Amino acid sequence: MVVAIVSAILLLLCLAVVVAIAKDRGPSPEDIGVAYELAWDRLDFQALFSVSAVELRDGLDRRHFVAAKRAAYAERSELRGLVAHVVAEDTAVRGEHAIVTTRVDLRDGTVVHNRIDLIRRTSRWQVYGYAVTSAPTAPSAPGADESA
């Protein structure tokens, strides 16, 4: 009797886990957009591959993609660590497509807005397009009159 009750409880727990996993939609488009920006800032090509759709992988598998990006940026370490803060400012989702506009605050005070195009494939969001949507905004001088 006890074995039957324990078996039933275990079966119900397993079923609950399966249902929970099936209902999990994964990270939101905003989360993926911010992760994409931060991966570029860190030159984390493993993470870039993970959140990028096939359209941004240059036809390469993970190993070759990471190796190619590392080689391309080997002499560009000054591009790492420029970002102070990233936030998803606007998101539009229509079916399996989403557009996230990010605000990237750089450490020098410059602000850049980027458009990240996402598609939901195999139940997760992936980046398939990226564009700078506004020119960098230079930091204002201390004490400058912003009403002028």
N, CA and C atoms as a LAMMPS dump frame, in Angstrom:
ITEM: TIMESTEP
0
ITEM: NUMBER OF ATOMS
444
ITEM: BOX BOUNDS ff ff ff
-5.0000000000000000e+02 5.0000000000000000e+02
-5.0000000000000000e+02 5.0000000000000000e+02
-5.0000000000000000e+02 5.0000000000000000e+02
ITEM: ATOMS id mol type element x y z
1 1 1 N 0.822 -1.192 0
2 1 2 C 0 0 0
3 1 3 C 0.864 1.254 0
4 2 1 N 1.877 1.28 0.88
5 2 2 C 2.758 2.439 0.967
6 2 3 C 3.532 2.603 -0.34
7 3 1 N 3.951 1.486 -0.916
8 3 2 C 4.689 1.531 -2.172
9 3 3 C 3.815 2.133 -3.275
10 4 1 N 2.564 1.784 -3.314
11 4 2 C 1.641 2.307 -4.323
12 4 3 C 1.451 3.814 -4.154
13 5 1 N 1.329 4.278 -2.913
14 5 2 C 1.147 5.713 -2.653
15 5 3 C 2.411 6.482 -3.046
16 6 1 N 3.562 5.976 -2.636
17 6 2 C 4.831 6.634 -2.983
18 6 3 C 5.02 6.649 -4.496
19 7 1 N 4.687 5.554 -5.158
20 7 2 C 4.814 5.488 -6.621
21 7 3 C 3.89 6.502 -7.287
22 8 1 N 2.675 6.63 -6.788
23 8 2 C 1.722 7.589 -7.349
24 8 3 C 2.221 9.025 -7.146
25 9 1 N 2.755 9.313 -5.971
26 9 2 C 3.286 10.659 -5.698
27 9 3 C 4.46 10.966 -6.625
28 10 1 N 5.357 9.997 -6.787
29 10 2 C 6.495 10.2 -7.687
30 10 3 C 6.041 10.403 -9.13
31 11 1 N 5.046 9.656 -9.554
32 11 2 C 4.509 9.81 -10.902
33 11 3 C 3.901 11.195 -11.082
34 12 1 N 3.155 11.664 -10.102
35 12 2 C 2.561 13.004 -10.169
36 12 3 C 3.638 14.091 -10.18
37 13 1 N 4.683 13.919 -9.386
38 13 2 C 5.783 14.889 -9.382
39 13 3 C 6.482 14.927 -10.74
40 14 1 N 6.722 13.77 -11.326
41 14 2 C 7.341 13.721 -12.65
42 14 3 C 6.462 14.399 -13.691
43 15 1 N 5.17 14.145 -13.62
44 15 2 C 4.227 14.774 -14.544
45 15 3 C 4.231 16.292 -14.351
46 16 1 N 4.268 16.76 -13.108
47 16 2 C 4.301 18.196 -12.825
48 16 3 C 5.567 18.837 -13.399
49 17 1 N 6.698 18.163 -13.288
50 17 2 C 7.955 18.683 -13.838
51 17 3 C 7.869 18.771 -15.357
52 18 1 N 7.335 17.753 -16.001
53 18 2 C 7.2 17.752 -17.457
54 18 3 C 6.294 18.897 -17.905
55 19 1 N 5.184 19.096 -17.227
56 19 2 C 4.259 20.184 -17.575
57 19 3 C 4.931 21.537 -17.366
58 20 1 N 5.65 21.705 -16.275
59 20 2 C 6.336 22.975 -15.992
60 20 3 C 7.375 23.281 -17.064
61 21 1 N 8.132 22.286 -17.471
62 21 2 C 9.141 22.484 -18.514
63 21 3 C 8.475 22.818 -19.842
64 22 1 N 7.383 22.143 -20.153
65 22 2 C 6.681 22.392 -21.413
66 22 3 C 6.099 23.796 -21.459
67 23 1 N 5.669 24.33 -20.331
68 23 2 C 5.074 25.664 -20.289
69 23 3 C 6.112 26.781 -20.215
70 24 1 N 7.348 26.456 -19.889
71 24 2 C 8.392 27.469 -19.769
72 24 3 C 8.712 28.029 -21.142
73 25 1 N 8.547 29.323 -21.321
74 25 2 C 8.79 29.97 -22.604
75 25 3 C 10.231 30.471 -22.724
76 26 1 N 11.039 30.272 -21.692
77 26 2 C 12.434 30.7 -21.752
78 26 3 C 12.573 32.193 -21.561
79 27 1 N 13.774 32.7 -21.795
80 27 2 C 14.012 34.134 -21.628
81 27 3 C 13.167 34.964 -22.595
82 28 1 N 12.793 36.145 -22.16
83 28 2 C 11.982 37.048 -22.976
84 28 3 C 12.828 37.692 -24.07
85 29 1 N 12.192 38.313 -25.073
86 29 2 C 12.966 39.034 -26.086
87 29 3 C 13.854 40.116 -25.459
88 30 1 N 13.347 40.785 -24.426
89 30 2 C 14.148 41.813 -23.748
90 30 3 C 15.401 41.213 -23.133
91 31 1 N 15.241 40.072 -22.474
92 31 2 C 16.393 39.393 -21.859
93 31 3 C 17.435 39.015 -22.914
94 32 1 N 16.978 38.497 -24.038
95 32 2 C 17.896 38.09 -25.103
96 32 3 C 18.576 39.313 -25.715
97 33 1 N 17.824 40.395 -25.911
98 33 2 C 18.416 41.614 -26.458
99 33 3 C 19.518 42.167 -25.567
100 34 1 N 19.259 42.235 -24.277
101 34 2 C 20.268 42.723 -23.335
102 34 3 C 21.458 41.763 -23.293
103 35 1 N 21.187 40.464 -23.291
104 35 2 C 22.27 39.469 -23.279
105 35 3 C 23.142 39.603 -24.526
106 36 1 N 22.532 39.876 -25.671
107 36 2 C 23.278 40.043 -26.921
108 36 3 C 24.217 41.242 -26.831
109 37 1 N 23.695 42.368 -26.335
110 37 2 C 24.522 43.572 -26.174
111 37 3 C 25.695 43.302 -25.227
112 38 1 N 25.402 42.663 -24.106
113 38 2 C 26.458 42.403 -23.118
114 38 3 C 27.483 41.398 -23.63
115 39 1 N 27.036 40.415 -24.409
116 39 2 C 27.978 39.445 -24.975
117 39 3 C 28.958 40.145 -25.918
118 40 1 N 28.458 41.076 -26.724
119 40 2 C 29.363 41.831 -27.594
120 40 3 C 30.326 42.67 -26.765
121 41 1 N 29.827 43.3 -25.717
122 41 2 C 30.7 44.136 -24.888
123 41 3 C 31.8 43.303 -24.233
124 42 1 N 31.494 42.096 -23.893
125 42 2 C 32.472 41.219 -23.229
126 42 3 C 33.287 40.401 -24.232
127 43 1 N 32.942 40.563 -25.518
128 43 2 C 33.529 39.73 -26.575
129 43 3 C 33.41 38.252 -26.203
130 44 1 N 32.22 37.898 -25.723
131 44 2 C 31.902 36.535 -25.314
132 44 3 C 31.248 35.827 -26.5
133 45 1 N 32.064 35.233 -27.335
134 45 2 C 31.578 34.662 -28.581
135 45 3 C 30.799 33.373 -28.389
136 46 1 N 31.033 32.669 -27.286
137 46 2 C 30.206 31.496 -26.952
138 46 3 C 28.761 31.952 -26.719
139 47 1 N 28.595 33.004 -25.91
140 47 2 C 27.252 33.522 -25.624
141 47 3 C 26.62 34.088 -26.887
142 48 1 N 27.406 34.787 -27.71
143 48 2 C 26.871 35.328 -28.963
144 48 3 C 26.314 34.215 -29.843
145 49 1 N 27.053 33.132 -29.961
146 49 2 C 26.581 32.008 -30.768
147 49 3 C 25.267 31.479 -30.209
148 50 1 N 25.183 31.373 -28.894
149 50 2 C 23.993 30.804 -28.248
150 50 3 C 22.733 31.62 -28.505
151 51 1 N 22.838 32.94 -28.544
152 51 2 C 21.64 33.768 -28.713
153 51 3 C 21.417 34.18 -30.164
154 52 1 N 22.364 33.863 -31.053
155 52 2 C 22.237 34.241 -32.458
156 52 3 C 21.537 33.16 -33.261
157 53 1 N 20.704 33.608 -34.192
158 53 2 C 20.074 32.694 -35.137
159 53 3 C 21.08 32.343 -36.224
160 54 1 N 20.752 31.375 -37.028
161 54 2 C 21.637 30.902 -38.093
162 54 3 C 22.045 32.054 -39.024
163 55 1 N 21.191 33.047 -39.186
164 55 2 C 21.48 34.174 -40.076
165 55 3 C 22.716 34.967 -39.641
166 56 1 N 23.049 34.928 -38.371
167 56 2 C 24.196 35.684 -37.862
168 56 3 C 25.416 34.812 -37.563
169 57 1 N 25.35 33.567 -37.917
170 57 2 C 26.447 32.643 -37.588
171 57 3 C 27.423 32.419 -38.742
172 58 1 N 27.264 33.138 -39.816
173 58 2 C 28.177 33.055 -40.96
174 58 3 C 28.313 31.639 -41.516
175 59 1 N 27.289 30.821 -41.353
176 59 2 C 27.327 29.45 -41.857
177 59 3 C 28.259 28.529 -41.088
178 60 1 N 28.668 28.952 -39.893
179 60 2 C 29.65 28.184 -39.118
180 60 3 C 29.002 27.459 -37.948
181 61 1 N 29.595 26.35 -37.545
182 61 2 C 29.166 25.7 -36.315
183 61 3 C 29.785 26.466 -35.144
184 62 1 N 29.428 26.087 -33.92
185 62 2 C 29.879 26.822 -32.733
186 62 3 C 31.406 26.947 -32.67
187 63 1 N 32.094 25.844 -32.84
188 63 2 C 33.553 25.855 -32.701
189 63 3 C 34.208 26.795 -33.703
190 64 1 N 33.781 26.725 -34.967
191 64 2 C 34.367 27.572 -36.004
192 64 3 C 33.942 29.035 -35.855
193 65 1 N 32.707 29.262 -35.437
194 65 2 C 32.238 30.626 -35.211
195 65 3 C 33.064 31.309 -34.122
196 66 1 N 33.216 30.631 -33.003
197 66 2 C 33.98 31.195 -31.878
198 66 3 C 35.432 31.427 -32.291
199 67 1 N 36.016 30.474 -32.978
200 67 2 C 37.409 30.624 -33.412
201 67 3 C 37.565 31.801 -34.377
202 68 1 N 36.632 31.945 -35.307
203 68 2 C 36.704 33.042 -36.28
204 68 3 C 36.548 34.398 -35.591
205 69 1 N 35.617 34.502 -34.665
206 69 2 C 35.415 35.771 -33.955
207 69 3 C 36.615 36.094 -33.067
208 70 1 N 37.147 35.096 -32.398
209 70 2 C 38.329 35.335 -31.551
210 70 3 C 39.5 35.83 -32.398
211 71 1 N 39.681 35.237 -33.549
212 71 2 C 40.771 35.67 -34.434
213 71 3 C 40.523 37.1 -34.928
214 72 1 N 39.284 37.394 -35.295
215 72 2 C 38.966 38.724 -35.819
216 72 3 C 39.136 39.817 -34.771
217 73 1 N 38.893 39.497 -33.518
218 73 2 C 38.947 40.508 -32.455
219 73 3 C 40.168 40.358 -31.552
220 74 1 N 41.114 39.523 -31.934
221 74 2 C 42.289 39.267 -31.098
222 74 3 C 43.071 40.541 -30.811
223 75 1 N 43.148 41.423 -31.768
224 75 2 C 43.902 42.677 -31.603
225 75 3 C 42.989 43.854 -31.282
226 76 1 N 41.768 43.584 -30.871
227 76 2 C 40.793 44.659 -30.619
228 76 3 C 40.289 44.652 -29.182
229 77 1 N 41.159 44.398 -28.232
230 77 2 C 40.749 44.327 -26.826
231 77 3 C 40.179 45.648 -26.313
232 78 1 N 40.473 46.764 -27.003
233 78 2 C 39.912 48.053 -26.589
234 78 3 C 38.401 48.119 -26.787
235 79 1 N 37.841 47.165 -27.512
236 79 2 C 36.39 47.126 -27.716
237 79 3 C 35.66 46.414 -26.576
238 80 1 N 36.409 45.824 -25.665
239 80 2 C 35.827 45.085 -24.544
240 80 3 C 35.617 46.042 -23.366
241 81 1 N 34.478 45.888 -22.689
242 81 2 C 34.235 46.625 -21.455
243 81 3 C 33.868 48.076 -21.634
244 82 1 N 33.263 48.426 -22.759
245 82 2 C 32.863 49.813 -23.003
246 82 3 C 31.519 50.167 -22.369
247 83 1 N 30.715 49.155 -22.087
248 83 2 C 29.34 49.371 -21.644
249 83 3 C 29.253 49.509 -20.125
250 84 1 N 28.546 50.55 -19.707
251 84 2 C 28.269 50.739 -18.281
252 84 3 C 26.923 50.11 -17.92
253 85 1 N 25.937 50.235 -18.84
254 85 2 C 24.581 49.76 -18.536
255 85 3 C 23.819 49.541 -19.844
256 86 1 N 23.008 48.499 -19.872
257 86 2 C 22.139 48.223 -21.023
258 86 3 C 20.733 47.988 -20.52
259 87 1 N 19.762 48.556 -21.209
260 87 2 C 18.366 48.319 -20.868
261 87 3 C 17.561 48.19 -22.158
262 88 1 N 16.554 47.344 -22.135
263 88 2 C 15.617 47.243 -23.252
264 88 3 C 14.596 48.364 -23.07
265 89 1 N 14.621 49.349 -23.96
266 89 2 C 13.726 50.503 -23.834
267 89 3 C 12.36 50.249 -24.444
268 90 1 N 12.318 49.492 -25.522
269 90 2 C 11.046 49.282 -26.211
270 90 3 C 11.057 47.886 -26.821
271 91 1 N 9.908 47.249 -26.792
272 91 2 C 9.776 45.911 -27.365
273 91 3 C 8.452 45.808 -28.106
274 92 1 N 8.515 45.26 -29.303
275 92 2 C 7.308 44.972 -30.068
276 92 3 C 7.35 43.498 -30.444
277 93 1 N 6.309 42.774 -30.076
278 93 2 C 6.239 41.343 -30.379
279 93 3 C 5.007 41.11 -31.244
280 94 1 N 5.222 40.424 -32.355
281 94 2 C 4.116 40.035 -33.216
282 94 3 C 4.345 38.593 -33.616
283 95 1 N 3.569 37.711 -33.005
284 95 2 C 3.712 36.289 -33.288
285 95 3 C 5.083 35.779 -32.891
286 96 1 N 5.798 35.25 -33.86
287 96 2 C 7.116 34.662 -33.62
288 96 3 C 8.256 35.645 -33.887
289 97 1 N 7.933 36.913 -34.06
290 97 2 C 8.941 37.932 -34.319
291 97 3 C 8.876 39.003 -33.24
292 98 1 N 10.039 39.568 -32.92
293 98 2 C 10.096 40.652 -31.942
294 98 3 C 11.189 41.631 -32.353
295 99 1 N 10.977 42.883 -31.995
296 99 2 C 11.992 43.917 -32.174
297 99 3 C 12.217 44.538 -30.804
298 100 1 N 13.467 44.546 -30.384
299 100 2 C 13.837 45.148 -29.103
300 100 3 C 14.754 46.327 -29.406
301 101 1 N 14.417 47.476 -28.859
302 101 2 C 15.3 48.637 -28.95
303 101 3 C 16.015 48.763 -27.617
304 102 1 N 17.342 48.723 -27.687
305 102 2 C 18.13 48.82 -26.461
306 102 3 C 18.739 50.211 -26.331
307 103 1 N 18.926 50.606 -25.097
308 103 2 C 19.684 51.818 -24.777
309 103 3 C 20.982 51.327 -24.141
310 104 1 N 22.094 51.69 -24.767
311 104 2 C 23.397 51.269 -24.283
312 104 3 C 24.125 52.51 -23.779
313 105 1 N 24.331 52.56 -22.472
314 105 2 C 25.089 53.649 -21.856
315 105 3 C 26.537 53.203 -21.758
316 106 1 N 27.412 53.926 -22.454
317 106 2 C 28.826 53.595 -22.431
318 106 3 C 29.513 54.265 -21.247
319 107 1 N 30.643 53.724 -20.874
320 107 2 C 31.382 54.239 -19.714
321 107 3 C 31.831 55.688 -19.889
322 108 1 N 31.983 56.138 -21.132
323 108 2 C 32.409 57.52 -21.359
324 108 3 C 31.237 58.501 -21.359
325 109 1 N 30.022 57.994 -21.077
326 109 2 C 28.84 58.847 -21.037
327 109 3 C 28.047 58.875 -22.323
328 110 1 N 28.589 58.311 -23.383
329 110 2 C 27.897 58.234 -24.666
330 110 3 C 26.721 57.265 -24.551
331 111 1 N 25.644 57.579 -25.268
332 111 2 C 24.457 56.719 -25.297
333 111 3 C 24.2 56.301 -26.74
334 112 1 N 23.938 55.009 -26.946
335 112 2 C 23.639 54.469 -28.266
336 112 3 C 22.343 53.676 -28.158
337 113 1 N 21.502 53.788 -29.175
338 113 2 C 20.287 52.974 -29.261
339 113 3 C 20.454 51.99 -30.408
340 114 1 N 20.112 50.743 -30.16
341 114 2 C 20.252 49.694 -31.165
342 114 3 C 18.935 48.949 -31.345
343 115 1 N 18.724 48.477 -32.553
344 115 2 C 17.548 47.655 -32.874
345 115 3 C 18.008 46.213 -33.003
346 116 1 N 17.34 45.342 -32.259
347 116 2 C 17.656 43.922 -32.303
348 116 3 C 16.41 43.178 -32.776
349 117 1 N 16.539 42.458 -33.883
350 117 2 C 15.435 41.688 -34.45
351 117 3 C 15.559 40.25 -33.983
352 118 1 N 14.459 39.731 -33.449
353 118 2 C 14.46 38.37 -32.913
354 118 3 C 13.376 37.533 -33.565
355 119 1 N 13.624 36.235 -33.572
356 119 2 C 12.644 35.273 -34.061
357 119 3 C 12.59 34.119 -33.064
358 120 1 N 11.385 33.598 -32.86
359 120 2 C 11.24 32.447 -31.959
360 120 3 C 11.343 31.178 -32.798
361 121 1 N 12.384 30.408 -32.498
362 121 2 C 12.595 29.121 -33.161
363 121 3 C 12.864 28.085 -32.088
364 122 1 N 12.344 26.908 -32.303
365 122 2 C 12.472 25.815 -31.336
366 122 3 C 12.19 26.305 -29.923
367 123 1 N 11.139 27.079 -29.784
368 123 2 C 10.594 27.603 -28.527
369 123 3 C 11.531 28.546 -27.775
370 124 1 N 12.5 29.148 -28.473
371 124 2 C 13.326 30.153 -27.809
372 124 3 C 13.623 31.286 -28.779
373 125 1 N 13.828 32.472 -28.207
374 125 2 C 14.116 33.655 -29.001
375 125 3 C 15.576 33.659 -29.425
376 126 1 N 15.819 34.044 -30.69
377 126 2 C 17.17 34.146 -31.23
378 126 3 C 17.293 35.458 -32.005
379 127 1 N 18.465 36.063 -31.958
380 127 2 C 18.738 37.303 -32.684
381 127 3 C 19.061 36.965 -34.126
382 128 1 N 18.359 37.618 -35.072
383 128 2 C 18.684 37.406 -36.485
384 128 3 C 19.026 38.701 -37.202
385 129 1 N 18.905 39.831 -36.504
386 129 2 C 19.259 41.107 -37.112
387 129 3 C 19.645 42.114 -36.053
388 130 1 N 20.533 43.037 -36.439
389 130 2 C 21.04 44.015 -35.476
390 130 3 C 21.39 45.284 -36.232
391 131 1 N 20.997 46.433 -35.7
392 131 2 C 21.328 47.706 -36.342
393 131 3 C 21.407 48.797 -35.295
394 132 1 N 22.368 49.697 -35.478
395 132 2 C 22.444 50.893 -34.654
396 132 3 C 21.356 51.822 -35.18
397 133 1 N 20.431 52.237 -34.313
398 133 2 C 19.303 53.049 -34.778
399 133 3 C 19.499 54.531 -34.537
400 134 1 N 20.471 54.907 -33.732
401 134 2 C 20.751 56.327 -33.55
402 134 3 C 22.244 56.519 -33.381
403 135 1 N 22.711 57.666 -33.854
404 135 2 C 24.131 57.976 -33.688
405 135 3 C 24.419 58.14 -32.207
406 136 1 N 25.639 57.819 -31.803
407 136 2 C 25.989 57.991 -30.391
408 136 3 C 25.737 59.422 -29.931
409 137 1 N 25.139 59.547 -28.759
410 137 2 C 24.894 60.852 -28.161
411 137 3 C 26.022 61.125 -27.187
412 138 1 N 26.756 62.197 -27.451
413 138 2 C 27.891 62.533 -26.591
414 138 3 C 27.397 63.003 -25.239
415 139 1 N 28.187 62.774 -24.224
416 139 2 C 27.812 63.252 -22.898
417 139 3 C 27.802 64.77 -22.884
418 140 1 N 26.86 65.341 -22.122
419 140 2 C 26.831 66.798 -22.019
420 140 3 C 27.903 67.26 -21.051
421 141 1 N 28.424 68.434 -21.314
422 141 2 C 29.463 68.993 -20.451
423 141 3 C 28.878 69.319 -19.09
424 142 1 N 29.64 69.109 -18.031
425 142 2 C 29.148 69.432 -16.691
426 142 3 C 28.745 70.903 -16.626
427 143 1 N 27.552 71.144 -16.102
428 143 2 C 27.064 72.501 -15.942
429 143 3 C 26.492 73.111 -17.212
430 144 1 N 26.414 72.324 -18.301
431 144 2 C 25.875 72.864 -19.55
432 144 3 C 24.387 73.109 -19.404
433 145 1 N 23.924 74.15 -20.046
434 145 2 C 22.511 74.498 -20.01
435 145 3 C 21.786 73.689 -21.072
436 146 1 N 20.948 72.748 -20.653
437 146 2 C 20.263 71.872 -21.604
438 146 3 C 19.058 72.542 -22.256
439 147 1 N 18.66 73.731 -21.806
440 147 2 C 17.503 74.395 -22.388
441 147 3 C 17.884 75.248 -23.588
442 148 1 N 19.177 75.378 -23.869
443 148 2 C 19.623 76.223 -24.973
444 148 3 C 19.376 75.575 -26.302
